[in-house]
Amino acid sequence: MKPFDIVIVGGGGAGLYAAMEAMKTNPALNIAVLSKVYPNRSHTSAAQGGANAALANKAKDDSVEMHIFDTIKGSDYLADQDAVDVLCSEAPKIIRELENIGTPWSRMEDNTIAQRPFGGAGRPRCCYCADKTGHTILQTLYEQCLKTGVLFFNEYFALNLSVHGSRSRGLIAMNMKTGKVEAFPAKTVIFATGGYAKMYWNRSSNAAGNTGDGQAIAYRAGIPMKDMEFVQFHPTGLRKSGLLVTEGARGEGGYLINKDGERFMARYAKEKMELGPRDLVSRSIETEILEGRGFDSPAGKYIHLDLRHLGADLIKSRLPQIREMSLNFEGVDPIEEPIPIRPTAHYSMGGIDTDNFGRTVMEGVYAAGECACVSVHGANRLGGNSLLDILVFGRIAGHTAAEEAGKFEPGSISEEELRESVEEIRTRMQPSGHYERYGALREELGQTLALNVGIFRESSLLHKGIQDIAELKERFKKVRVFDSSDVFNTNLQQVLELKNMLDLAETVAVGALAREESRGSHTRIDFPVRDDEKWHKHTLATLVDGKAIPGEKPVTMGRYELQERTY
Ligand SMILES: Cc1cc2nc3c(=O)[nH]c(=O)nc-3n(C[C@H](O)[C@H](O)[C@H](O)COP(=O)(O)OP(=O)(O)OC[C@H]3O[C@@H](n4cnc5c(N)ncnc54)[C@H](O)[C@@H]3O)c2cc1C
């Protein structure tokens, strides 16, 4: 195949914005987007609530500076303040740019872009398209990419980075339609493969494909992962499936109620109530359940999200998808009854370590979106800041790669490298002797993570989690693929995804054990206080000769000093 200037792995919001911007920066470039699903089925399409920008349409006194402060405070002071400046200053521009290329934002009565309140935000600044925001953004971007001549390789599964010395020469991927392993020689590669919260399996709001593939590929190629211990639990997952009920439901005025009929958030966040930040609201719900004030059912313990007082009109017009999901997955109509919910693993704050331009430590390799850690979310992301992150930093990474591609030699990938990737797959596909099935391991991984590396963490639990993961990794060596077909071998794909999840799960659990403090989403029962002296820093995990080597990086401070975080 002719070498590419840029190969982007991922067709979600980050990947597509990167592609569109790279094309705009230099239309002569040869740009490819690889995606294991059709781009418009990426997890971005599931984002319901919206994207933050201080447009000051709803609250006239809102400002970029307030957005910056809310984000830094929300991050429990672990975000890099220069990166947060970029995120929030670019936000109004990016929302308007999306409007100009066709995103149908919901409107207020004066016809300006509508904004709703979101957790941890001092002003209503979340811009939305009903409760289908990610879907509309993704459709808009896909259309633009097709228009500008980006080449799409849909249903291609990325396997490995081709690394020579200190730089990459491109990517190796499998064509899922034929089973053929193909080379994508490239001057630059941008990872935009989304998050890894699906490792919590059925206690997760994520799509089945959010298995952290890009992070695992980069990790195995020696690129450091940053802040992996920070996994966000969203307060309102549906009880049975973990599927998400958007924060927009509380933004519109929904209540959280325990079995005694109390709006219990008054105990934990007097001022912000249900609109406290996610880490705090999730801990509050779990505490209510642990202390016996939750409801019980064969499908597990839960509490109520009550929307009835909002009225049928508002629910139908602003939260139609939530109503549909509650009806389909819980058999509950929120117009008539409260929705049973429980916190669900939702977002990975950690990821591939990048600078503010999307560069990693490896020449020619960039990352953006949920798979990257810039870091703008620190220890806890605010709702509405991730769509914003993928757009702003997707655009920046696309621009940087387009500007820098000329510096690098055209990539080339040898036949031998391709053969190694094929060989690895072939071994998996030859059942012999005692073997394991991936389904059981995937389930067990989710269970041990939810139990031992969940919302409340503690040394003995984390040791158990690490031991379980090590055992699962050992058993994984015996996992075999039973579908021998070359065409859409989803069994093989799931096995490869499990390998990625296992590698990353280890970094999450080891990072959580090392960090002896409580900060943002990371709550240690045995170290309940934030310890700025020892732990006000980012953690790194780098794979060297098969071993994870821990490292650290200072947090970039700016105008805001460390403060106690109360709501
Ligand atoms: C249910 C839900 C609701 C959300 N709501 C909001 C919200 O309202 N506001 C907000 O700010 N954030 C929200 N978020 C978070 C936000 O949507 C995500 O963080 C964001 O969309 C991630 O975008 P991305 O482009 O980084 O990755 P994704 O959209 O996840 O895309 C990843 C892409 O990578 C590709 N890929 C992955 N692995 C491979 C591989 N091995 N080979 C080839 N391709 C691969 C996939 O095919 C896909 O195209 C929500 C998240 C969820 C799960």
The ligand as an SDF file (V2000), in Angstrom:
LIG
                    3D

 53 58  0  0  0  0  0  0  0  0999 V2000
  -23.2390    6.5550   27.2280 C   0  0  0  0  0  0  0  0  0  0  0  0
  -22.2660    7.7000   27.2320 C   0  0  0  0  0  0  0  0  0  0  0  0
  -22.7330    9.0040   27.2720 C   0  0  0  0  0  0  0  0  0  0  0  0
  -21.8380   10.0720   27.2800 C   0  0  0  0  0  0  0  0  0  0  0  0
  -22.3250   11.3540   27.3340 N   0  0  0  0  0  0  0  0  0  0  0  0
  -21.4580   12.3970   27.2920 C   0  0  0  0  0  0  0  0  0  0  0  0
  -21.9350   13.7370   27.2770 C   0  0  0  0  0  0  0  0  0  0  0  0
  -23.1330   13.9960   27.2500 O   0  0  0  0  0  0  0  0  0  0  0  0
  -21.0310   14.7380   27.2550 N   0  0  0  0  0  0  0  0  0  0  0  0
  -19.6900   14.5140   27.2550 C   0  0  0  0  0  0  0  0  0  0  0  0
  -18.9160   15.4650   27.2410 O   0  0  0  0  0  0  0  0  0  0  0  0
  -19.2040   13.2410   27.2620 N   0  0  0  0  0  0  0  0  0  0  0  0
  -20.0630   12.1870   27.2630 C   0  0  0  0  0  0  0  0  0  0  0  0
  -19.5700   10.9060   27.2650 N   0  0  0  0  0  0  0  0  0  0  0  0
  -18.1280   10.6870   27.0660 C   0  0  0  0  0  0  0  0  0  0  0  0
  -17.7830   10.9170   25.5950 C   0  0  0  0  0  0  0  0  0  0  0  0
  -18.8720   10.5820   24.7810 O   0  0  0  0  0  0  0  0  0  0  0  0
  -16.5730   10.0860   25.1700 C   0  0  0  0  0  0  0  0  0  0  0  0
  -15.5210   10.3060   26.0650 O   0  0  0  0  0  0  0  0  0  0  0  0
  -16.1330   10.4780   23.7680 C   0  0  0  0  0  0  0  0  0  0  0  0
  -17.2100   10.4470   22.8710 O   0  0  0  0  0  0  0  0  0  0  0  0
  -14.9930    9.6090   23.2660 C   0  0  0  0  0  0  0  0  0  0  0  0
  -14.7190    9.9700   21.9430 O   0  0  0  0  0  0  0  0  0  0  0  0
  -13.4580    9.3930   21.1650 P   0  0  0  0  0  0  0  0  0  0  0  0
  -13.4940    9.9740   19.8100 O   0  0  0  0  0  0  0  0  0  0  0  0
  -12.2660    9.6040   22.0010 O   0  0  0  0  0  0  0  0  0  0  0  0
  -13.7170    7.8270   21.1070 O   0  0  0  0  0  0  0  0  0  0  0  0
  -14.9600    6.9540   20.5800 P   0  0  0  0  0  0  0  0  0  0  0  0
  -16.1180    7.7630   20.1740 O   0  0  0  0  0  0  0  0  0  0  0  0
  -15.1720    5.8960   21.6100 O   0  0  0  0  0  0  0  0  0  0  0  0
  -14.3870    6.2930   19.2600 O   0  0  0  0  0  0  0  0  0  0  0  0
  -13.3640    5.3380   19.2860 C   0  0  0  0  0  0  0  0  0  0  0  0
  -13.0670    4.9250   17.8670 C   0  0  0  0  0  0  0  0  0  0  0  0
  -11.9090    4.0950   17.8620 O   0  0  0  0  0  0  0  0  0  0  0  0
  -12.1280    2.9830   17.0320 C   0  0  0  0  0  0  0  0  0  0  0  0
  -11.2830    1.8790   17.5230 N   0  0  0  0  0  0  0  0  0  0  0  0
  -11.1210    1.4540   18.7960 C   0  0  0  0  0  0  0  0  0  0  0  0
  -10.2740    0.4080   18.8360 N   0  0  0  0  0  0  0  0  0  0  0  0
   -9.8870    0.1790   17.5570 C   0  0  0  0  0  0  0  0  0  0  0  0
   -9.0360   -0.7710   16.9350 C   0  0  0  0  0  0  0  0  0  0  0  0
   -8.3850   -1.7330   17.6190 N   0  0  0  0  0  0  0  0  0  0  0  0
   -8.8860   -0.7080   15.5920 N   0  0  0  0  0  0  0  0  0  0  0  0
   -9.5330    0.2220   14.8410 C   0  0  0  0  0  0  0  0  0  0  0  0
  -10.3590    1.1390   15.3940 N   0  0  0  0  0  0  0  0  0  0  0  0
  -10.5230    1.1140   16.7270 C   0  0  0  0  0  0  0  0  0  0  0  0
  -13.6050    2.7060   17.1340 C   0  0  0  0  0  0  0  0  0  0  0  0
  -14.0590    2.0030   15.9880 O   0  0  0  0  0  0  0  0  0  0  0  0
  -14.1610    4.1320   17.1920 C   0  0  0  0  0  0  0  0  0  0  0  0
  -14.3400    4.6280   15.8960 O   0  0  0  0  0  0  0  0  0  0  0  0
  -20.4520    9.8230   27.2540 C   0  0  0  0  0  0  0  0  0  0  0  0
  -19.9760    8.5180   27.2070 C   0  0  0  0  0  0  0  0  0  0  0  0
  -20.8750    7.4650   27.2190 C   0  0  0  0  0  0  0  0  0  0  0  0
  -20.3210    6.0650   27.2300 C   0  0  0  0  0  0  0  0  0  0  0  0
  1  2  1  0
  2  3  1  0
  2 52  2  0
  3  4  2  0
  4  5  1  0
  4 50  1  0
  5  6  2  0
  6  7  1  0
  6 13  1  0
  7  8  2  0
  7  9  1  0
  9 10  1  0
 10 11  2  0
 10 12  1  0
 12 13  2  0
 13 14  1  0
 14 15  1  0
 14 50  1  0
 15 16  1  0
 16 17  1  0
 16 18  1  0
 18 19  1  0
 18 20  1  0
 20 21  1  0
 20 22  1  0
 22 23  1  0
 23 24  1  0
 24 25  2  0
 24 26  1  0
 24 27  1  0
 27 28  1  0
 28 29  2  0
 28 30  1  0
 28 31  1  0
 31 32  1  0
 32 33  1  0
 33 34  1  0
 33 48  1  0
 34 35  1  0
 35 36  1  0
 35 46  1  0
 36 37  1  0
 36 45  1  0
 37 38  2  0
 38 39  1  0
 39 40  1  0
 39 45  2  0
 40 41  1  0
 40 42  2  0
 42 43  1  0
 43 44  2  0
 44 45  1  0
 46 47  1  0
 46 48  1  0
 48 49  1  0
 50 51  2  0
 51 52  1  0
 52 53  1  0
M  END
$$$$
